[in-house]
């Protein structure tokens, strides 16, 4: 049974990043072709034209150079990016770079070369994460009060404990 159109529209996530590698630099695109290529509505492309995307408006359909479209989308995506300093984590609830609560972080070594820092946001107390290199551990220790997490992953232990009733089914 097909879903209603309103349900389909709600279930589709809005794209915020576009694959600019699909765009051919020397190719002229119409508004409709850009909409099909990037999977957006043609009104979104028309809004981009109002926001500064340059096009050849001598005749219809408007033609947009591929390199100009790629430049516009890269600049648009770069403007939304927020850089964090060494002591900041990006909080998804606050949608901003934030300091951690009392400079306390937990360290989880994920691979021999990568570790994850876990902490609480100083504003909203949400769990924040940051992936770093293991070789930067000394710099991390100088910036934060580090607590290392002990414990093994289920796959890493010699005798994994499975908490299920599947062993009792015979």
C-alpha positions in Angstrom: 0.0 0.0 0.0 1.6 3.3 -1.0 2.2 5.9 1.6 0.7 9.3 1.4 2.7 12.1 -0.3 2.9 14.0 3.0 4.5 11.0 4.7 7.0 10.6 1.9 8.0 14.2 2.1 8.5 14.0 5.8 10.6 10.9 5.6 13.0 12.4 3.1 15.9 14.1 4.8 16.9 17.5 3.4 20.3 17.4 1.7 22.6 20.0 3.0 25.8 18.9 1.3 26.0 18.3 -2.4 28.5 16.1 -4.3 30.3 18.7 -6.4 32.3 16.0 -8.1 29.3 15.2 -10.2 29.5 18.6 -11.9 31.5 18.9 -15.1 33.4 22.2 -15.0 33.1 23.1 -18.7 29.5 22.0 -19.1 26.6 24.5 -19.3 23.7 23.4 -17.1 20.0 24.6 -17.1 18.1 25.0 -13.9 16.2 21.7 -14.5 19.5 19.8 -15.2 21.1 21.0 -12.0 18.0 20.0 -10.0 18.1 16.5 -11.5 21.8 16.2 -11.0 21.9 17.2 -7.4 18.5 15.8 -6.4 16.9 19.1 -5.4 13.8 21.0 -6.5 14.1 23.5 -9.3 13.0 26.2 -6.9 16.1 25.6 -4.8 18.3 26.2 -7.8 16.3 29.4 -8.6 16.8 30.5 -4.9 20.6 29.9 -5.4 20.4 32.3 -8.4 18.9 34.9 -6.2 21.6 34.3 -3.5 24.5 34.9 -5.9 24.9 32.0 -8.3 25.8 33.6 -11.6 24.1 32.5 -14.8 23.9 33.6 -18.4 20.5 35.3 -18.5 20.5 36.4 -22.1 18.0 33.8 -23.1 15.9 31.1 -21.6 16.6 28.6 -20.3 19.2 30.2 -18.1 22.6 28.5 -18.5 24.9 28.1 -15.5 28.6 27.1 -16.1 29.6 24.0 -14.2 32.7 25.6 -12.6 30.6 28.5 -11.3 28.1 26.1 -9.8 30.8 24.0 -8.1 32.5 27.2 -6.8 29.1 28.5 -5.4 28.3 25.2 -3.7 31.8 24.8 -2.2 31.6 28.4 -0.8 28.1 27.8 0.6 29.2 24.6 2.3 32.5 26.1 3.7 30.4 29.0 5.2 28.4 26.5 7.3 31.5 24.8 8.6 32.6 25.7 12.2 36.1 25.2 13.4 36.8 24.1 16.9 40.0 25.0 18.8 42.1 22.4 20.5 40.1 22.7 23.7 36.6 22.9 22.1 34.2 20.2 21.0 31.3 20.6 18.6 28.0 20.3 20.5 25.2 19.1 18.3 22.5 20.2 20.7 23.9 23.8 20.9 25.1 23.7 17.3 28.3 25.5 18.2 31.8 24.8 19.4 31.9 24.6 23.2 34.3 24.1 26.0 34.0 20.9 28.0 32.6 20.8 31.6 35.5 21.3 34.1 38.0 20.3 31.4 37.4 16.6 32.2 37.6 14.1 29.3 37.4 10.4 29.0 39.8 8.7 26.6 38.8 5.6 24.6 41.5 4.1 22.4 39.7 2.7 19.4 42.6 1.6 17.2 46.4 1.7 17.6 46.4 5.1 15.9 43.1 6.6 16.8 41.4 7.6 20.1 38.1 9.2 21.0 37.6 11.9 23.6 34.3 12.0 25.4 33.2 14.9 27.6 30.2 16.9 28.6 29.2 20.3 27.0 29.7 23.1 29.5 26.5 24.8 28.5 23.9 22.0 28.0 25.6 18.9 29.6 25.2 16.9 26.4 27.8 14.2 25.6 30.3 15.5 23.1 32.9 13.4 21.2 36.1 14.2 19.3 38.4 11.8 17.4 42.1 12.4 17.8 45.4 10.7 17.0 47.0 8.5 19.7 50.3 10.3 19.2 48.6 13.6 20.3 47.8 12.0 23.8 50.5 14.0 25.6 49.1 17.3 24.2 45.6 16.2 25.2 46.8 15.5 28.7 48.3 19.0 29.0 45.0 20.6 27.9 42.5 18.4 29.8 42.0 16.4 33.0 42.2 13.0 31.4 40.4 9.9 32.7 41.2 6.8 30.7 38.4 4.3 30.3 39.1 0.7 31.2 37.2 -2.2 29.8 37.2 -4.4 26.8 35.0 -4.6 23.8 33.0 -7.8 23.5 34.9 -8.9 20.4 38.2 -8.1 22.0 37.7 -10.4 25.1 38.7 -14.0 25.2 35.5 -15.2 26.7 32.6 -12.9 25.6 29.5 -13.0 27.8 26.3 -13.0 25.9 23.3 -11.8 27.8 20.6 -13.7 26.0 18.3 -16.6 26.4 19.2 -18.1 23.1 21.4 -20.8 24.8 18.3 -22.2 26.7 16.3 -22.9 23.5 16.7 -26.5 22.5 
